[in-house]
Amino acid sequence: MKKFLNVLKYLLLSLAGILLIVFLVVYIKKSNASKNNMALLGKEASTLTQNGITFRDLNKNGKLDVYENPNASPENRATDLVNQMNLQEKAGTMFVTMIGTTPDGEPMEKPVLSTDPINIMMSFMLPSNSEMIARKKMNSFNILASLDATGYARYNNSVQKMAERTRLGIPITLATDPRHGTENNPGASLYTPSFSQWPSSLGLAATRDTLLVREFGDIARQEYIAVGLRLALHPMADLATEPRWGRTNGTFGEDAYLSAMMTKAYVQGFQGDSLSTNSVACMTKHFSGGGPQKDGEDAHFPYGREQVYPGDNFDYHVIPFTEGAFKAKTAQIMPYYGIPVDQTGENVAFGFNQEIITGLLRDSLNFNGVVCTDWNIITDSKMGEGRAWGVEDLSYKQRVKKVLDAGCDQFGGENIPELIVELVEEGQISEERIDVSVKRILLDKFKLGLFDNPYVDEKEAIKIAGRKEFREKGKIAQSKSMVLLKNDNLLPLKMGTKVYIEGLLTPEIIDKYGELVTDPEDADVILTRINTPFDERNDYFLESFFHQGRLYYNEKEKNEILDLIEQKPSIVIVNLERPAILTGIEESSGAMFGEFGTSDEVLVEMLFGKTSPSGKLPFELPSSWKAVENQKEDVPYDSKDPLFPYGHGLSY
């Protein structure tokens, strides 16, 4: 044994030494590359005044250009800037991808050692900030890190200063996925404690309260702007007509008209009545509806590339866009990965599909804003193969051309502007076609006021993000989103009730109104919080972030739940990421709630009657797996004999 331990010790030391050498080699290589990239940048822009107009001299020529003039129209400013841009700058503008930050909010230029695996991954896998800004001429990025408000603000100001030093000083648009979920709702968004916490989109839909949803958007807008985030990669206007779909949690449920109401209010909260310097632009997704996935499999993965319409219900999935997003004047649109099978002349994914993007979205529905593809539909990466469904045999350059021919303006999750340059230089794409897309992208930047002042106040950021009244509003929304599925006169609980708890992060919070006990035998009531079941998959890197597959509890899971709740009168709280099959568990519970991201504090207040439940289900809860398998992917609330129908919700 001693000999074995000595060998193991030397093996571990050798491995640590190899890893250290690899780290140092990569560190030195990236450090040198960063210095070379930074050498491409020029001086910072001066603030000048001419003819009574104060402006930022972004191209450093000492005079007022139209695009620098805050009094000129966004249209004229964008036209002037496009005319000054070279082909490389135009191509760079047509890409938006992930970007890395250090834990303290500085641009990620070199590998970092961190306890956060996301920080480590970003520092090794992503290009440096300077490579994308200075060398590739890019100016739109998706920020992944979860920082405090000061860190976000510091990062924004750092990259804006870097962008200011480029030839034309085009400011950065920082984009983000949703960040306002609760800690009890992992996977729905980028959990960001520095912001107020709200229920998921499903929870917002459960409130049926459009005024509350618009208020959420307005509060999120203020928090985003305070730290420099100006493009929301949301909302999802997709319909959850296929209950197995792994992205159900990001939707407003399965009813098109409810989704349209919620989408409209959501976008208006972020953007206002029109895009302005006080707005956060919304990239509503995923046109023309990404919900009807064959067998519920997600289109991030090859096995989920097909969207199917057995109920001939394609038009139903467009309603949240026509009646919601477009009426709210959403700034941007993102198509999904999937292939709308047999809905157009060729079975290719939405982003490559000219009939969808130009024919339907542009020509029929008259959408003139930015259309950005979903992430990584062109190139293979360490995250997996390029999701070029239907055009897998095309080269990267051919895929880029097909996206542009389809009518899209911007490429998500990619940083390959050189391919656009090659396409133009080879005569395969005209520069005039490129100008159309670049102008659309720049128009949003001008309307948002980024050219006049892209910087934020780091001291003010921390006063606005997570403000007390914002957090209180989030708690109200959490409470209103809770759906009381069943109550056999068990709720509300009486003060002093002895409760045994499993599944809460802070079970001791029960002591505020009742008494926490550590043994079910001592309890008056058993309380357990359970999650929606799913199949664990590990064939692809991203699969661990998606809860897909089964909606039923397997025998082991079900028995564990029943063994607990059958001991005493029981309350079951189900986090409904998707429509869980609760048959068997529901019968054995005295009361049951469905929730969509609710803190323990809000939950306990509800249980003891400090608030009353008012939420309504945004989707039906099926009674059996057979019913799920027999329903049609594109049709809402069509499973046989649902355990709880769409719109169900009790009160007390």
C-alpha positions in Angstrom: 0.0 0.0 0.0 2.8 2.4 0.9 4.5 1.8 -2.4 1.2 2.3 -4.2 0.7 5.6 -2.4 4.2 6.8 -3.3 3.6 6.0 -7.0 0.3 7.8 -6.9 1.9 10.8 -5.3 4.5 11.0 -8.0 1.9 10.6 -10.7 -0.2 13.4 -9.3 2.9 15.6 -8.9 3.8 14.9 -12.6 0.3 15.6 -13.7 0.3 18.9 -11.8 3.6 19.8 -13.3 2.4 19.1 -16.8 -0.8 21.1 -16.2 1.3 24.0 -14.9 3.6 23.9 -17.9 0.6 23.9 -20.3 -1.0 26.8 -18.4 2.3 28.8 -18.6 2.7 28.1 -22.3 -0.9 29.2 -23.1 -0.5 32.2 -20.7 2.6 33.4 -22.4 1.2 32.8 -25.9 -2.0 34.7 -25.1 -0.1 37.5 -23.4 2.0 38.1 -26.5 -1.1 38.0 -28.7 -2.8 40.5 -26.5 0.1 43.0 -26.7 0.0 42.7 -30.5 -3.7 43.2 -30.7 -3.6 46.2 -28.4 -0.9 47.7 -30.6 -3.5 47.9 -33.4 -5.5 50.4 -31.4 -5.1 54.1 -31.6 -5.8 57.0 -29.2 -8.9 57.7 -27.2 -11.6 60.0 -28.6 -11.6 63.6 -27.6 -14.7 65.5 -26.7 -15.0 68.6 -28.9 -17.4 71.4 -29.4 -18.1 72.9 -32.9 -20.9 75.2 -33.9 -22.4 74.8 -30.4 -22.5 71.0 -30.7 -20.5 68.9 -28.2 -19.5 65.6 -29.6 -17.1 62.7 -29.3 -14.5 62.8 -32.1 -14.7 59.0 -32.6 -12.7 58.9 -35.8 -10.2 61.4 -34.4 -10.2 63.7 -37.4 -10.8 66.9 -35.4 -14.1 67.7 -37.0 -17.8 67.0 -36.6 -18.9 64.1 -38.8 -22.6 63.3 -39.3 -22.3 60.0 -37.4 -20.8 61.9 -34.5 -23.5 64.5 -34.4 -26.0 63.8 -31.6 -28.5 66.2 -33.3 -28.6 64.2 -36.5 -31.1 61.5 -37.2 -30.1 57.9 -36.5 -30.8 57.2 -40.2 -28.4 59.8 -41.4 -25.8 59.0 -38.8 -25.9 55.3 -39.8 -25.7 56.1 -43.5 -22.6 58.3 -42.9 -20.9 55.7 -40.8 -21.5 52.9 -43.2 -19.9 55.1 -45.9 -16.8 55.5 -43.8 -16.4 51.9 -42.9 -14.1 49.5 -44.7 -15.1 46.0 -45.6 -13.3 44.4 -42.6 -15.2 46.8 -40.2 -18.5 46.0 -41.8 -17.9 42.3 -41.6 -16.9 42.5 -37.9 -20.1 44.3 -37.1 -22.1 41.4 -38.4 -21.1 39.1 -35.6 -22.1 38.7 -32.0 -20.5 36.1 -29.8 -19.6 35.2 -26.2 -17.0 37.3 -24.5 -15.0 36.7 -21.3 -14.5 38.8 -18.2 -12.2 38.3 -15.3 -13.9 37.7 -11.9 -13.2 41.4 -11.0 -14.7 42.8 -14.2 -11.7 43.3 -16.4 -11.5 42.2 -20.1 -10.4 38.5 -20.3 -7.1 38.6 -22.1 -5.2 35.7 -20.5 -6.0 32.4 -18.9 -7.1 32.7 -15.2 -7.1 30.3 -12.3 -10.5 30.4 -10.6 -12.8 28.4 -8.5 -15.5 29.1 -11.0 -15.3 26.6 -13.9 -17.1 29.0 -16.3 -14.3 31.6 -15.8 -11.7 29.0 -16.5 -13.5 27.7 -19.5 -14.0 31.2 -20.9 -10.3 32.1 -20.4 -9.1 29.1 -22.3 -11.8 28.6 -25.0 -12.8 32.1 -26.0 -10.8 34.5 -28.1 -9.5 37.4 -26.0 -11.4 40.7 -25.9 -8.7 42.5 -27.9 -8.5 39.8 -30.6 -12.2 40.3 -31.3 -12.4 44.1 -30.9 -9.0 45.2 -32.3 -8.2 42.5 -34.8 -11.6 41.2 -36.0 -13.4 44.6 -35.7 -16.3 43.1 -33.8 -18.6 45.3 -31.7 -21.4 43.2 -30.3 -20.9 40.6 -27.5 -22.8 38.2 -25.3 -21.6 38.4 -21.7 -21.8 35.1 -19.7 -20.2 35.9 -16.4 -22.2 36.5 -13.2 -20.6 39.6 -11.5 -21.7 42.1 -8.9 -23.0 45.4 -10.3 -19.7 47.2 -9.9 -17.9 44.4 -11.8 -20.4 44.6 -14.7 -20.1 48.4 -14.9 -16.3 48.2 -14.7 -16.3 45.7 -17.5 -18.6 47.7 -19.7 -16.4 50.8 -19.3 -13.2 48.9 -20.0 -14.4 47.4 -23.3 -16.0 50.6 -24.4 -12.7 52.4 -23.9 -11.0 49.7 -26.0 -13.6 50.1 -28.7 -13.2 53.9 -28.6 -9.6 53.4 -29.6 -10.5 51.6 -32.9 -10.4 53.6 -36.1 -14.0 54.7 -36.1 -14.7 54.3 -32.4 -17.8 52.2 -32.9 -19.2 51.4 -29.4 -19.8 47.9 -28.0 -23.3 46.5 -27.6 -23.3 44.1 -24.6 -26.0 41.5 -24.8 -27.2 38.9 -22.3 -29.5 36.0 -21.7 -32.1 36.3 -18.9 -30.6 37.1 -15.5 -33.6 37.6 -13.2 -34.4 34.0 -12.2 -34.3 32.8 -8.6 -31.7 30.4 -7.3 -34.4 27.7 -7.0 -34.8 27.8 -10.8 -31.4 26.7 -12.2 -31.0 26.3 -15.9 -33.7 28.9 -16.8 -31.3 31.8 -16.9 -27.9 33.1 -15.8 -28.4 33.4 -12.0 -27.3 36.9 -11.1 -27.7 37.7 -7.4 -26.9 41.4 -8.0 -30.2 41.8 -9.7 -33.8 41.4 -8.4 -35.2 37.9 -8.6 -38.4 37.1 -10.5 -40.2 33.9 -11.6 -39.4 32.4 -15.0 -41.4 33.4 -18.1 -43.7 30.5 -17.3 -44.3 32.1 -13.9 -44.9 35.5 -15.4 -47.5 33.8 -17.7 -49.1 32.1 -14.7 -49.8 35.5 -13.2 -51.9 36.5 -16.2 -50.9 40.1 -15.3 -49.6 42.1 -18.3 -49.1 45.2 -16.1 -46.8 43.2 -13.8 -44.9 41.8 -16.8 -44.4 45.2 -18.2 -43.2 46.4 -14.8 -40.8 43.5 -14.6 -39.4 44.5 -18.0 -39.1 48.1 -16.9 -37.2 47.1 -13.7 -34.9 44.7 -15.5 -34.3 47.5 -18.1 -33.1 49.8 -15.3 -30.8 47.2 -13.8 -29.4 46.3 -17.2 -28.8 49.9 -18.2 -27.1 50.7 -14.9 -24.4 48.1 -15.6 -24.1 48.6 -19.4 -26.2 45.7 -20.8 -28.2 47.1 -23.7 -29.4 44.1 -25.7 -31.7 41.4 -24.2 -31.5 38.0 -25.9 -35.1 37.4 -24.9 -38.0 37.0 -24.6 -38.9 33.6 -26.0 -42.2 33.9 -27.9 -42.1 30.1 -28.6 -45.1 28.0 -27.7 -44.7 25.0 -25.4 -47.2 22.9 -27.3 -44.7 19.9 -27.1 -44.5 19.2 -23.3 -41.2 17.2 -23.6 -39.3 20.2 -25.0 -36.3 21.1 -23.0 -36.7 24.8 -23.4 -40.3 25.0 -22.2 -39.2 26.9 -19.1 -38.2 29.9 -21.2 -41.6 30.3 -22.8 -44.9 31.8 -21.7 -46.6 28.4 -22.1 -48.7 26.8 -24.8 -51.4 29.2 -25.6 -50.6 31.6 -28.5 -52.8 34.4 -27.3 -51.5 34.4 -23.7 -48.0 34.3 -25.1 -48.7 37.2 -27.4 -50.0 39.3 -24.4 -47.0 38.5 -22.3 -44.5 39.0 -25.1 -45.9 42.4 -25.9 -45.9 43.6 -22.3 -42.4 42.2 -21.8 -40.9 43.9 -24.8 -42.6 47.2 -24.0 -41.1 47.0 -20.5 -37.6 46.7 -21.9 -37.9 49.0 -24.8 -40.7 51.4 -24.0 -43.1 52.5 -26.7 -40.1 52.9 -29.1 -36.4 52.2 -29.0 -34.5 55.1 -27.4 -31.6 56.1 -25.2 -33.6 54.7 -22.2 -34.2 51.3 -23.8 -32.8 47.9 -23.7 -33.3 46.4 -27.2 -35.0 43.0 -27.3 -34.1 40.2 -29.6 -37.3 38.2 -29.5 -36.9 34.5 -30.3 -37.3 32.1 -32.0 -39.1 33.0 -35.2 -41.3 31.5 -36.5 -41.8 29.5 -33.3 -39.3 26.9 -32.0 -41.7 24.8 -29.9 -43.0 21.9 -32.0 -39.9 19.8 -31.8 -40.3 16.3 -33.0 -40.7 14.0 -29.9 -39.7 17.1 -27.9 -36.0 16.8 -28.7 -34.2 20.1 -28.8 -32.6 21.5 -32.0 -29.3 22.3 -30.2 -28.6 18.6 -31.0 -28.5 16.6 -34.2 -31.3 14.3 -33.0 -33.6 17.3 -32.5 -33.1 19.1 -35.8 -36.7 18.5 -37.0 -39.7 20.7 -36.2 -42.9 19.0 -37.2 -46.5 20.0 -37.7 -48.8 16.9 -37.6 -51.7 19.2 -36.6 -51.0 21.5 -39.6 -50.7 24.3 -37.0 -47.7 26.3 -38.3 -49.6 29.6 -38.3 -50.6 29.2 -34.7 -47.0 29.5 -33.7 -46.6 32.8 -35.5 -49.3 34.5 -33.4 -47.0 35.5 -30.5 -44.9 37.4 -33.0 -47.6 39.1 -35.0 -49.8 39.9 -32.0 -47.1 40.4 -29.5 -43.5 41.1 -30.5 -44.2 43.1 -33.6 -47.0 45.1 -32.0 -44.4 46.0 -29.3 -41.9 47.0 -32.0 -39.3 44.5 -31.0 -35.9 45.7 -32.2 -34.5 42.4 -33.3 -35.5 38.8 -34.1 -33.7 35.4 -33.7 -34.8 32.4 -35.7 -34.2 28.9 -34.2 -32.0 26.0 -35.1 -34.7 23.6 -36.3 -35.9 22.6 -39.7 -39.6 23.4 -40.3 -40.2 20.1 -42.0 -42.2 20.3 -45.3 -43.3 23.9 -44.5 -41.2 25.5 -47.3 -39.7 24.6 -50.6 -36.5 23.2 -49.0 -36.0 21.5 -45.7 -33.3 23.7 -44.2 -33.2 25.3 -40.8 -34.8 28.7 -40.2 -31.6 30.7 -40.3 -30.8 29.3 -43.8 -34.4 29.5 -45.0 -35.1 32.3 -47.5 -38.9 31.6 -47.5 -39.0 32.1 -43.7 -36.7 35.0 -43.3 -37.3 37.0 -46.5 -40.6 35.7 -47.7 -42.5 35.5 -44.4 -40.7 37.7 -41.9 -39.5 40.5 -44.2 -42.0 40.6 -47.0 -45.2 39.3 -45.6 -44.9 40.7 -42.0 -42.8 43.8 -42.9 -40.2 43.3 -40.2 -37.3 45.7 -40.9 -35.2 45.3 -37.8 -32.1 43.2 -37.2 -32.4 39.4 -37.7 -29.6 37.5 -35.9 -29.1 33.8 -36.2 -29.0 31.5 -33.2 -25.6 30.6 -31.8 -23.1 28.5 -33.7 -24.9 27.5 -36.9 -21.8 27.9 -39.1 -18.6 26.4 -37.5 -17.7 23.4 -35.3 -16.4 24.3 -31.9 -15.4 22.8 -28.6 -19.0 23.1 -27.7 -20.0 20.7 -30.6 -20.6 20.7 -34.3 -22.0 23.6 -36.1 -25.8 23.4 -36.0 -26.2 23.8 -39.8 -29.2 21.6 -40.0 -30.3 20.8 -43.5 -27.0 22.2 -45.0 -24.5 20.1 -43.2 -22.7 19.3 -46.5 -22.0 23.0 -47.2 -18.6 24.5 -46.4 -18.4 27.2 -43.7 -18.2 29.9 -46.4 -21.2 28.5 -48.3 -23.2 28.4 -45.0 -22.4 32.1 -44.4 -23.6 32.9 -47.9 -26.8 31.0 -47.5 -27.6 32.8 -44.3 -27.0 36.2 -46.0 -29.1 35.1 -49.0 -31.9 34.0 -46.6 -32.0 37.6 -45.3 -30.3 37.5 -41.9 -28.1 40.4 -40.8 -26.0 39.0 -38.0 -24.3 35.8 -37.0 -24.7 34.6 -33.3 -22.0 32.7 -31.5 -19.5 33.1 -34.4 -16.3 35.2 -34.9 -15.4 34.6 -38.5 -15.8 38.0 -40.3 -13.0 37.0 -42.6 -15.4 34.7 -44.5 -17.7 37.6 -45.3 -14.7 39.6 -46.5 -13.8 36.6 -48.8 -17.3 36.3 -50.1 -17.4 40.0 -51.1 -13.9 40.0 -52.6 -14.8 36.9 -54.6 -17.9 38.5 -55.9 -20.3 36.0 -54.3 -21.9 38.6 -52.1 -22.2 42.3 -53.0 -20.9 44.9 -50.6 -24.3 46.7 -51.1 -26.0 43.6 -49.6 -23.6 43.8 -46.6 -24.3 47.5 -46.2 -28.1 46.8 -45.7 -27.4 44.6 -42.7 -24.7 46.7 -41.2 -26.9 49.8 -41.3 -29.7 47.9 -39.5 -27.3 46.9 -36.7 -25.8 50.4 -36.4 -29.3 52.0 -36.3 -30.0 50.2 -33.0 -26.7 51.4 -31.6 -27.6 55.0 -32.5 -31.1 54.8 -31.1 -29.8 53.4 -27.9 -27.4 56.4 -27.6 -24.3 54.3 -27.5 -22.4 56.5 -29.8 -22.9 59.6 -27.6 -22.2 57.9 -24.3 -21.6 54.2 -23.8 -20.2 54.5 -20.3 -22.0 53.9 -17.0 -21.4 55.2 -13.5 -19.9 52.4 -11.4 -21.0 54.0 -8.1 -24.6 54.4 -9.4 -24.7 50.9 -10.7 -24.7 49.3 -7.3 -27.4 51.7 -6.1 -29.8 50.7 -8.9 -29.1 47.0 -9.5 -30.9 44.9 -6.9 -32.6 48.0 -5.3 -34.8 47.0 -2.3 -38.0 48.0 -4.0 -37.1 46.0 -7.1 -36.5 42.9 -5.0 -39.8 43.4 -3.3 -41.6 43.6 -6.6 -39.9 40.4 -7.6 -41.2 38.7 -4.5 -44.7 39.9 -5.3 -44.4 38.4 -8.8 -43.1 35.1 -7.4 -46.1 34.9 -5.1 -48.6 35.7 -7.8 -47.0 33.1 -10.1 -47.6 30.1 -7.7 -50.3 27.8 -8.8 -52.3 25.9 -6.1 -53.0 22.6 -7.8 -54.7 20.8 -4.9 -55.8 21.5 -1.3 -57.7 19.0 0.9 -58.3 21.6 3.5 -54.7 21.5 4.6 -53.8 25.0 3.7 -53.2 27.6 4.9 -51.2 26.2 7.8 -51.9 27.4 11.3 -49.3 29.4 13.2 -47.1 27.1 15.2 -47.6 24.1 12.9 -44.7 21.6 13.2 -43.2 21.0 9.8 -40.7 18.5 8.5 -39.0 19.8 5.4 -37.0 18.4 2.4 -35.9 20.2 -0.7 -35.8 23.8 0.6 -32.5 25.8 0.6 -33.3 27.5 3.9 -35.7 25.2 5.8 -35.2 27.2 9.0 -37.3 30.0 7.5 -40.3 28.0 8.6 -39.6 29.0 12.2 -40.9 32.5 11.4 -44.5 31.1 11.5 -44.2 27.5 12.5 -41.7 25.1 14.0 -39.1 23.2 12.0 -38.7 19.5 13.2 -35.9 17.1 12.1 -38.0 13.9 12.2 -41.2 13.2 10.3 -42.5 11.5 13.3 -42.6 14.8 15.2 -44.3 16.7 12.4 -47.9 17.8 11.9 -47.1 18.3 8.3 -44.5 17.2 5.8 -43.3 19.6 3.2 -41.2 18.6 0.2 -40.1 20.5 -2.9 -39.5 18.3 -6.0 -38.2 19.0 -9.5 -39.6 18.0 -12.8 -38.1 14.7 -13.9 -35.8 14.4 -17.0 -33.4 12.0 -18.7 -29.7 12.6 -17.9 -27.8 12.8 -21.2 -24.0 13.2 -21.7 -23.3 12.6 -25.3 -22.9 16.3 -26.0 -21.3 19.1 -23.9 -24.5 21.2 -23.7 -26.8 18.3 -22.8 -26.1 18.6 -19.1 -27.7 22.1 -19.2 -30.9 20.8 -20.8 -33.6 18.9 -19.0 -35.2 16.8 -21.7 -36.9 13.5 -22.2 -39.3 11.8 -19.7 -41.8 13.8 -17.7 -42.7 10.9 -15.4 -40.9 9.9 -12.2 -39.1 6.6 -12.4 -39.9 3.9 -9.9 -37.0 4.8 -7.6 -37.8 8.6 -7.6 -41.5 8.0 -7.1 -41.1 5.6 -4.3 -38.7 8.0 -2.5 -41.4 10.8 -2.7 -44.3 8.5 -1.7 -42.3 7.0 1.2 -41.9 10.5 2.6 -45.3 12.1 1.9 -47.4 9.1 3.0 -46.2 9.3 6.6 -48.2 12.4 7.5 -50.4 15.0 5.8 -48.1 16.4 3.1 -47.6 19.5 1.0 -45.8 18.9 -2.3 -44.2 21.8 -4.1 -43.2 21.0 -7.7 -40.8 23.2 -9.7 -42.5 23.0 -13.1 -39.7 23.5 -15.6 -41.9 21.4 -17.9 -45.3 19.8 -17.5 -44.5 17.0 -15.0 -46.6 13.9 -14.8 -47.8 14.0 -11.1 -50.2 11.1 -11.3 -49.8 8.9 -8.2 -48.0 11.7 -6.3 -50.9 14.0 -6.4 -53.3 11.4 -4.9 -51.0 10.9 -1.9 -50.6 14.6 -1.1 -52.9 16.8 1.0 -51.9 19.9 -1.0 -49.8 20.6 -4.0 -48.3 23.7 -5.6 -46.7 24.3 -8.9 -44.1 26.9 -8.9 -41.8 28.6 -11.5 -39.0 30.0 -9.4 -40.1 30.9 -5.9 -37.8 31.7 -3.0 -38.3 29.8 0.3 -39.4 33.0 2.0 -42.2 33.6 -0.5 -43.2 30.0 -0.4 -43.5 29.9 3.4 -45.5 33.1 3.5 -48.0 31.5 1.1 -48.2 28.3 3.1 -49.2 30.2 6.3 -51.7 32.4 4.5 -49.8 35.7 4.5 -50.5 35.7 0.8 -53.1 33.9 -1.2 -52.5 31.8 -4.4 -53.8 33.3 -7.6 -51.7 31.7 -10.4 -53.1 29.8 -13.3 -51.3 27.0 -15.2 -49.7 28.2 -18.5 -49.8 24.6 -19.8 -51.8 21.5 -19.0 -50.2 18.8 -16.8 -50.7 15.4 -18.5 -51.9 12.3 -16.7 -49.7 9.7 -18.4 -46.7 9.3 -20.5 -48.8 7.5 -23.1 -50.9 10.7 -23.4 -47.8 12.7 -23.9 -46.6 10.4 -26.7 -49.9 10.5 -28.4 -50.3 14.3 -28.5 -49.3 16.4 -31.5 -46.2 18.5 -31.2 -47.7 21.6 -32.7 -51.1 21.6 -31.1 -51.8 23.1 -27.6 -53.5 21.4 -24.7 -54.3 18.2 -26.6 -53.2 15.4 -24.3 -56.0 12.9 -23.3 -57.5 13.4 -19.8 -54.9 15.8 -18.4 -54.5 15.6 -14.6 -54.7 19.4 -14.4 -56.0 21.4 -17.5 -54.5 24.5 -18.9 -55.6 27.5 -16.8 -56.2 25.4 -13.6 -55.5 27.2 -10.3 -57.1 27.2 -6.9 -57.1 29.8 -4.1 -57.9 30.1 -0.4 
